[in-house]
Amino acid sequence: MNINFNQINNQNEVIMQNIEELKNFYPDHQWIEISEQDKEEAEANTRCYANQTGRNYAFVNYLCHKVFSKWVKEYQEIESNNKVFSSDNNLARIWQFINGSVVNIHDKRLILIPSDATDLEGFEVQQEWVDIPNLAGDYYLPVRVDLEKNYLHIWGFISRKNLQKRADYDKLDKLYIVSSGDVIDDIETLWIALELYEEKGDFEALPSLTESEAAKLIKTYSQPLPYSPRLKGNSQEWMALLNEKEWLKNLDLEMLIKSPDRPLIIFLEQLYQTEPAKIRTKPTLKKQEKAIYRSGLPIPSKIENYRDFPVNGVILDTEEKIDRAIKNLLAKSVQEVVPENLEREDILLDLLLNGKQEISGQAAEIFWAIASCLPSPKTREIHTKEIEISGHLLLANIAFIKTPSQRIAVLLRVHSQLPDSLLPNGLTLQWMFPDDQGNYIPEGTPAVADKQNCIQLYFCADWGDNCAFQIKMGHKTSVQRFIV
């Protein structure tokens, strides 16, 4: 079964463009179409990784996992699930370190190993997927991923027992190399095997690590690298570390925090279904914060649409209008001295923090009007979070901006998802920061809705700070944690 797809492309390009003809060419294999929407979703959901290697792993594995799971559900009428990984988010964090994806069907675990290889001479499985008990599968499926022709090509499977017996082990790269001759290429027989056979086999014991030993390993392995640290140290200790979900989570988060290439903001609930381990309790050096109240504001459905609404009667759709609005606001400000040589977004940040209530509110309005077109890296990230509390649907818009002092300005605005709707009276918005034990405690002045359609908070953070904001209404509370 040594097939070179480059040769096939040269001989007959039409074959590679038609999945139905490919099915006729290799009837025992499975071909699944990838849509542009699938690729866009994968791109949007795989950005929060410490390096490009992790992002590459994440993109192709997210795509493989989603497309295959959807196909299993629709065409095989089998419900896949994630019994070991508590959520797709938790599963996705393993892609920071290794290549492969999990699909659980019935009580069996399939490990999908994606590759862009153009031949079917064999495939490689990283050791972690075979020798770590909490990660290992019952069956391993090689998957060719063709992003140009937009399909997955699943060309066989092998059980873990047979992989252990027949695969060659590469000690240098810590890989199991499986020959195509040991792969069962009739995918239809996989569904029978899932119901009848136990093929996972036994495991060699991994070393037992203490909490202090694990902490030292996490510190070592989390140092910034352009690639996975999996080959950096003792392989048995590495696998023992990844075998424990909390240690794996801690390693992933520490590696992400330390990365110079990471996103400006890390929303913890997006990475983990449960609250992440309390591994950083660094408070802000100086909490500069204030609440900003505004009412009767036009609220768009998307961040970029803020620019379509007038600020003090003027739509800020040109550079000249933006500059004039900021100069007019400066003229109204009671500040006698504004630092010289500041760019306009920095002037707005200064007025947000130091101006009186009305000045701060107008500075916020100008900022949101121009936020979608501010140059990078000044405005590094703007996020929108949908929040439901006590039956009310809310939107939280959060902007994170580097200031001239290299601190991170955080501007938070909450409003109803319904157009022209007021916020429920008494709804509060407040910052939270961790104490020495890692418990988040409300701090600062809360913003309280009182016949307003929008409330806002602002504060300055430092790189690596743990922060959160809570929205509270009666006895209901919604908390969003993040790391700057």
Phi, psi and omega in degrees: 000033179275093187248129177256114185285339174295320178297318180297319179301317182292324183285320185205090183297331183298325182301317184288349181263000186227109183297324181297321177290326176297322177298322178290327182289321178228078189295338181276347180272169178241132180240127182233129183287142174253127178269162175297326177296321176301316182291321178296319178296317179297318180297318183290335187255009184229038182263339189268069178228158191284339181207173184293328177299315178297320179293323178294313175305312185297316183300307185290326180284323174300313179300313181298314182297312183293314183293317180293316181298319179295319180294318179301317182292318186280319189255336177258353180054041178240130177274113174281158180211175178231088184280324182275309173279126187288344177199163175300327179297315180294321176301319186295337183289338179294338182290350172295338190239323185221161181260123179152156183223150185251134167228120178264127179232126188056235178253018181249152181245125174260135174250114178271127181246096182282151179203155174256017180301146182260008176228168181241040180286339180167186176210162185246137178240121178296144190304326184302323182289344183255320191254355174265115185306320183282353178249333190299153180249173172274323181223149182239129184242116173287136183229117171280129180247113179251104183278345176278316179270350174065061171207157166261138178239105179264112192248019174155189176201161176214143179282161178296321179302312181290326178298316180296324183284320195251337184285149173273141181256126177263106184292328183292310183262359178055059181231148165261125182255115185258126177281147180299333179293342179262003182261132173279117187269354178272098185297331181299330180287344178299319184294328176290316181299324181299329183271335191252328195242148171257110189235017181282318178083192185263168179232145169279141183295137174270156180297148177274129180250141171278168178299320181292322177295318178297320180297320178295319178295319178299319178297320180290311186284343184270002178296142184303130178218153176278004183212176179294143179276012190298335181260011191280328187221210180291123186293326180292318177293321177301314181291324176297323178295314181287342181288340179259122187299321181292321178293320176300316179296316180296318179298314180300314183292318178297318180297321180292317181297320185281346186291129175288350184252012184279167173298157180295328183230141179239109175276115189292323181293337177285333181273324187228140179292321179259169180298131181294158180301148183275080185254350177225125180233038183283114179280163175293147182293318179210117185275103172264112183214157174199156175261143181233124182251136175216147177225157178069027181272144171290132184241112180279165180278338180229149182306314186294343181278353177303329184291345181277351184257145183284147170247117186054039175085001183238128174277121187273073185253005175224160179298322182296317180294322179296312180299320181293320180296320180291320178296320178295322179291322176298322181295328179281339187293143179278355179293131177279330183231125170246130182310137182283163174061027175272142172286164191296325178291330177288325174298316179298318179296321178297317179290325177302314186277321191256347181281165174290174188307311183293320179296315179300318180297317180289325176298319178297320180297317179295317180302310182296328180295328183251001188300320186289347182241010177292145183288147172277146007264016180306300173262103186280318185210142172229130183237154172236128180241130174271130184226135175244130178215124180052039178082359179262131179265120184239157171240132174248118174260126184233126177246141179235120188228133173285130179265169178303331179277003181074006170283169182249116175278133181240118179245122186239130179230133179237133176211172180286151174287339181275131182300140174060024180260142175279151173289151177300132178301137179091350177295133183242151178230128186210145175285155175225144179224150183282145172273191184296337179267000179088007178275134183279126184241131177298135179218161177082181182274121178285149170268130184240125181287131177215089182059044179234155176259003182201134170232152187222152171229157180214139170201166178253132180241171175243154181305126180095358181292141167274130181218168174199162167229146179239140172250126186233136176217111184064234180266001182263137181223137173241126183241132177242114181262146177207162175239128180278000000 
